[in-house]
């Protein structure tokens, strides 16, 4: 009797944990869906808030912080044109979100890739001044991302994007960017990301690949 | 009997059964009543929450029970917390957010200062790349600074003159330490260059007045330069210029970098090709070496050392001071040694800075007169700063300088004199940054100085404040008193003098938005105790004084023209002073009423070339014509200049190379800085005049800078193994 009671309790605890996990999965899936459909900076910031709430409830999960960083960063890229000062503040928040995720899983390729993306946002604010200072760091993070997971398509995708926007003299431009987009396209095709894991970039990569091929 | 099994089930199932829902809603406003859009509302530790909409409204449901903490998080505001009791079918909330003071602390009060910092939170107006690419500056810091409002061009000296102040009233500080000789030694009417390359610095702050109590001994202006930290990577550089060449090597270790460079210049081949207005006997030559060390300690502290040694020589047939139509051979031999070392670190909550600087400078002039000046100084500086709360930041510190001025002079009649002056100077300052409200920030400081040479003490208050109109717009004011020792050459005969004193008032409006910068500033400056020299006894006294007032306007547009960037500055100056040998209060020869600079830069990506052009205009400057009775009543013709430069970036045998070409005065304007008159009239009873003009009509410069170890080719830069 006692044994069966114990077994029963375990089952229940397990069920409760499972319920918790299901709730997390549901909340994350929901939030990721919202993020995927976001278009304006306000919508991206709303998504960032969704993930920040999940992050506060799940202090041991890195993905909510990762997505909060990604949402803030996406908002920042839109804000760069409308309100550069606010964009830079938003990039700072993205960095703070990413730092939390980084502390949990320091060796995650996706984190290094997103770190590179955040640095790219900082360069975009003033390419003439920031490019020289931050380019080596962008390439270092992209190299790290590719080293940690050679199959991460976001590493070559971001490298292609950064290369495309660099002056041709520095090794940038469409021709130089094309191989990266091609490599990323192949990796996006093969990719089988786990549940809730990052999937973004495929469509944009395809778009840029088309653009650089046209030229 | 109560079954433990049953209680376990009740306990475990509780969350599933107790599904009583609450609805929480409300509108979020700031304490000032503004709607907060996009704030994150959440119940701490749960998934429940919402984002406020365009009206600041939120509504969400929650199944949580008991006391929960509601948080409202919004960037730039303090997080709002409220305990709520759930369930509650209809819970109405009205959170009020307070703007956080920390968001405001980064505001830089714009009155009087132009900042060129890599720190984005400060108003970036000029970067070191800007300085290098400004046509007419020829990569000289002072040359680029003189395209900013508040400055007056002074082609004959190459110095930075600010708001009616003489050259000596602008002082240069490197990492907080006063630079005794910021310019290369030269002779009058041959322009000098700043000793330091713009690429040594990550931040340049140029203050046209009302600056911080941290800095003293400058009546008009402070040029505050912050050196770069660790060098990013190994690099070997070679420069080949039309006037000389240089070699440099930089080595980077994990936490340390070292760089050693040497340069030599000789203008003789250049002067042989292009006609010069100066009758050179020996064209200027100079050689120097530079060492830069950086070390980052494990505790994020930074140790910096910069050392340089330089020797230069020139000789020419120079117009006689008394009879300018005659010339005498004149030679200058100058030696300079400069050391600057500092340590910055975090000690608990305090940021600590300690610095030491040493300068030794010797100028030997030989002619029908002989003069040798040896000036030495050693300076120590220590500062501590910390934030006490988000609203109060305190900084205080002290400095001590010991200086020695040794001058030997032999006159035309072979009479000789020797002057030795020793200075022991000490100063202490305290300054606080205060966030008074979300709209008002202020900086209040006090500086006390004591000069052992003058045996005088002064107390200088400094106040500046800004009223924030919005993130990008502010109105600011500043007031301050500034003291400076009389120059050593006025202390030859007597030292019973006061500090010279200037009082500044200024009012500023600034707006920086979307790639546009606009600022306008009005100022009033009053001089007191300026040193005068008695024409008969040559004794100095503090009987002088004067004023300067004016308006400075600056507009920069980095947006309208794609790959183009331009700025326009205009300064209006009204000034008079009575100092030195002036018989009456008059407009000094270095003051021009109207100054205009238009600087344009364009990057042509197809040909990898940056092109720059600068147009400068200056209304006529006064000169004293002894043929008339009124002192300084003559006016030179207006000054115009159009200078251009181009930088072509390429790879030479796989190494990153810049070809730089610049030319001043390409339209060949007649440029006259002033006139020099003899001391005795000629046979016709008139004093003969000689126009003071640039050493040549144009200055052409060609340089090739090769960086070994810097590879910018696509295949190499982006060779990250993916």
Interface residues (C-beta under 8 A of the other chain):
Chain A: X5 X8 X9 X12 X13 X16 X23 X27 X42 X45 X46 X48 X49 X50 X52 X53 X54 X56 X57 X84 X85 X86 X88 X89 X90 X93 X125 X126 X128 X129 X132 X133 X135 X136 X139 X142 X143 X146 X147 X150 X155 X156 X159 X163 X167 X168 X169 X170 X171 X172 X176 X180 X183
Chain B: X4 X5 X8 X9 X12 X13 X15 X37 X38 X40 X42 X44 X45 X46 X47 X48 X49 X50 X51 X54 X71 X73 X75 X76 X118 X120 X124 X127 X129 X232 X233 X471 X472 X514 X515 X603 X605 X608 X649 X650 X712 X713 X714 X715 X716 X717 X718 X720 X721 X722
